[in-house]
Amino acid sequence: MKGIILAGGTGSRLMPCTKVTNKHLLPVYNKPMIYYPLFTLVNAGIKDILIISGREYAGDFANLLGSGIDFGVKLTYKVQEGAGGIAEALALAEDFTNKEPIMVILGDNIFEDNMSAYIKDFEKKLAETGRGAGIFLKEVGLKAAKRFGIAIIENEKVVQVEEKPENPKSNLAMTGLYMFDFRIFDIIKTQKRSARGELEITDSIATYVQRGECSYNQIKGYWSDAGTIESLNRASNLVRGKDLKEDNFWIDTDDFAETFKFPSKGDEPSTIIEKLSQITKKQSEILDYLTKKNNSL
C-alpha cells in the first residue's frame, strides 16, 4: 500500500498565520503540522509516500522533509495548480500509485491511533474481493457534525455519506483518512463539480457506498483537524497531553504549584478571574492525565 498526503489549500481560516506560509508547516505543539499525517502513515508501515501541495510552498516541504530518509521512507512531491477540491488533488496521484491500493490522509488531520491493523484488514478484503474503499469515523456532537462529511451506518454497513449536512442524520464524522483501491481514479474522472466548484471526496466515497463496497472503522483515540485557530489550539493540547511523559508532567505541575499565587482581597477582579482560570485549567489537565493513565492500566 502507498500513502498520499494532501497538503494544499490556502489556509484562509488560519489567517494571518498563513499569510507567509502553508498551514501544514505551522507548529502543532512541538512539531510542524505535516509531521503528524506523515507519522500516521509511517507508523502504519507505509514506505512510499506522495505529498501533494500548492506551487507557492512546495519547495518548503522538500526543504523540511527531504527525500524521506530521516523517516525511513521514500517521499515524492507533486504540485496542485489551484484549489479544486480533495478529489481533484487526489487525481494527481494516479501515476504514482501504479494501481496499488492507497491510504490518503489530509495534511491537517492528527490521529492518536496506529492504523496498521486497519490496513491489514483492508488488504485482506481487497485480496478476497478485488475492490473497495475504507473510511475512518469518529463520534462527534450533532452540532459539530455539520462541519464534516458524515456517514450513516445500518446493520454495520455504510448506507449513506453526506457532506456537511445542515441537519445531520448521524453523529459519525468522516475523518480525513481514507483507503481506496485503484478504481478511485476512474470514479473521480466521472464526477461533476459541486455547487462550490470542487470535486468532493464525499461524492467519490458515495459511489463505493452505492456499490456496497465501502467499509468503515471507528477510531478509538483522539482525532482533530487543525484547519482553524480553535482546532489548531485543540490539536496542540491533545498532542501535548499525549507526549508529556510522567516526569515532565509532574515537573510542570510542581513548577505551577511553586509559582502560582492564590488571589487575595487586594487583587483587581480581572486578576482574580485570570488566576482562577489558571488553576481551573491546571486542575483539568491533572484530572485528564490521571484518567487517561488509569484507563490504560
N, C-alpha and C positions, 0 to 999 in steps of 0.2 A: 504494500500500500504506500502511495505517495502522499505528501502533505502540501497543502496550499494555504498561505496566509494572505488574506485580503486586507491591505493596509492603505487604501486610497481614501478619497473623500477630502472635503475642505476643512472639516473640524470647526464649522461655524458656531456650533453650540458651546465651544470652548474658547471663543474669542474673549479677550485679546491674547490669551496664552498661545494660540495657534497662528498669530499674525506673522511670525517669522519661522515657524517650524511645523512639521507634520504632527498631528496629535499623537500618533503612535510612538513618537520619540519623547513625549513628556514623561516625567517620572511618576511611577506608581510605587509609593513608599521608597524603596531603595534601589529600584531598577527602572530602566526605560520600559515603557508600556509594551513594546514589541517583544520583550524578553518572555513575557508570560504566555502568549499563544505559542511562541517558539518552544518553550519548555513543555507545554502541554503535548505538542507533537513529539518532541524528543523523548520525553518520559514514557510515551506510548510505544516507543520503539521504531518510530518513523525516521528514516535516514536520508531521504531525498525530498527536499522541501523547496517550493517556489514561493517567493514573496512578490506580490503584485502591488504596486503603489503608483501614485501620480508622478508626472515627469519632474515637477519642481524640486522634490526632495528625494528622488530615487538614489542619488549619489550618497546622501546622508545615511541611508540604510546600509549601503555597501561599505561605507567607511566604518560604521558601528559594528557590523556583524561579519564582514569579510566573506571568506569562502565557506564559512561554517566549521572550519577545522577546530576552532576553540570549543565547539559544542558537540563535536563528534559526528557531524552531519555534512552533507553537501547542500549548499544553498545556491539557488538560481534566482535571478531577478528579472522582472518584466514590468513595463510601463503601461498604465492605463491612460489613454488620452481622454480627458473629460471625465464626467461622472454620470454614468448611465444605469446605475443600479448594481446590486451584488451579482446577479446572474450575468450581466454584461461583463463584469470584471472576471468572473469565473470562466467565461467562454475563452478568454485569452490563454487559459492553461491547457487547452486541448492537446496541442503537440507535446507539451511537457509530460503529460500523463502516460503516453504510449499505450493507451487503452487499459491501463491498470486501475483498480479501484482507488478512490481518493478520500482523504479526510480534509475537510475545508473548515477553517476557523477564521472568524472576523478578528482583526488585529486589536480591537479594543475589548475583547472578551477575556475574562480571567476566571479560571476554574481551579477548584481545590482537588477534585477527583483525578485519579490516574485513569486514563482511558484505554489502557492496553487490553483489559478483559473485554471491553465493549468491541474493540477492533477484532479480536479473535472470534467473538460470536458472529459479527457481521461477515467476516471472511468465510466462516463455516456455512452461513446461509447462502452466500454467493456460490460456494462450491456445490451446494445442493440444487440451487435454482438458476444460477447464472445471471441473476438480475436483482436490483433492489436499491433502496435508499434507507438511510437511518437518520433519525433526528434525536436531539437531546432536549429533554423537557425539565422544567423546574416550576414548582408551585409558587405562585405569587398572589397577591391580593387582586380582586377583580378590578379595582381602580388602576393598579399598575399594569394589568393585562392589556389595557387599551394602548400601551406604548409598544407592545410587541406583537409578533405573529403568535397565534395560539393554536393549539391542537385539541380536537375533541376525540376522546377515547371511548369506545364502546366494546365491551367483551374483549378487552385487552388488544384492540386493534385501532389504528388511526383511521377514523372515518371522515374527518374533515380538518382542513387547516385554513386559517383566515388571517389576513394581515391587518394589524392594528384596528380591531373591531370597535365600533362605538359602543356596542352592547355585547360584551364578551359572553359566549356560551360556555366558556371553560376558563379556569384559572391556571391552566398548564401552558406556560410561556415557552415558545421555541427559543432556545438559546442560540448563540451564533456559532454553533458547531454542527457539522453535517458529515455524513458519509454517502458516497454515491458510486454506482457502477459507471462504466464509461459512457453509457447511453445518455447521461445528463446533458452532454453537449448537443446531441441530436434534439433533445427536448427544448433546450434554450433556443435553438435555431428556429423553432416553430412558434415561439412565444410572441405575443403582442405586448407593446409597452402599456404600462398602467396609466392612470389618469395623471400621474405626476411625471410621466415621460420616461419611466425606468423599466428595465427588465427585472421583475421581482423574483427573488429566490423562492418566495412562498408559492408563486404560481408554478415554478418548476417542481416543487415538492408535491403540489396538488395533483400533478399528472401521475406521479407514483402512487399517491393515495387512491386515485380513481382506478388504477390498475390493480389495487390490492397488494402493492409491492413496497409499502413504506412501513418500516419497523420503528420502534422508539425505545429509548432508555430514559428513565427518570433519575437524574443525577442526585447524589446524596449530600455532597459537600456544598460549600458556598459557590455561588456564581454571581458575577457582576459584570456589566459592561462599564465602560469608563468614558462614555461619549458626552457627558455633561459635567459641569463643575461639581454638582452634588454627587453624581455616581463616581466621578474620579476620586473624590474625597472618601466615599464609602469603600471603594476598591482598595485604596491605600490603607484604610483602617482594617479591612478584612485580612489583607496580606500581612500587615504588621502584627495582628493578633496571632496569625499562624506562624510567622517566622520567629517571633520572640522566643528564645529559649528560657527555661525556668530561671536560671541565674540572672539573666539580663532583665527578665520581667520584675523579679523582686528587687534588683538593684535600682531599677527605675522607680519602683514603688517606695523603696526606702528613701530615695532622694526626695521624692514628693513629700513624704512624711516629715523629713528634716527641714525642708524649706517652706512648707505651707504654714501660713498663719491664719488661724480662725478669725472670722470677722469680730470686731469689737463695737461697742456702743458708739465710739467716736468716728467710725467709718462712714463715708458717704453711702447712700443707698445703692448707687451703681457699683461701688466697690464690694459691698456685701453680696449683691446679686452675682457678680463675677466670681467671687470666692466660693459661693455655694454651688455655682455651675461647675467650677473646677473639681470640687470634692465629689459632686454627683457623677461627673464623668469618670473620675478615678474609681469610684465605687462600682460603677457599671463595668469598667474594664476588669476589675478583680473578680466580680461575680461571673462574668462571661468566661474568663480564663479558667476559673476553678470548675465551672460547669462543664466546659469542653474537656478539661483534664479528667474529671470524674467519669464522663461518658466514654472516654477512650480506654478506661481501665477494664 
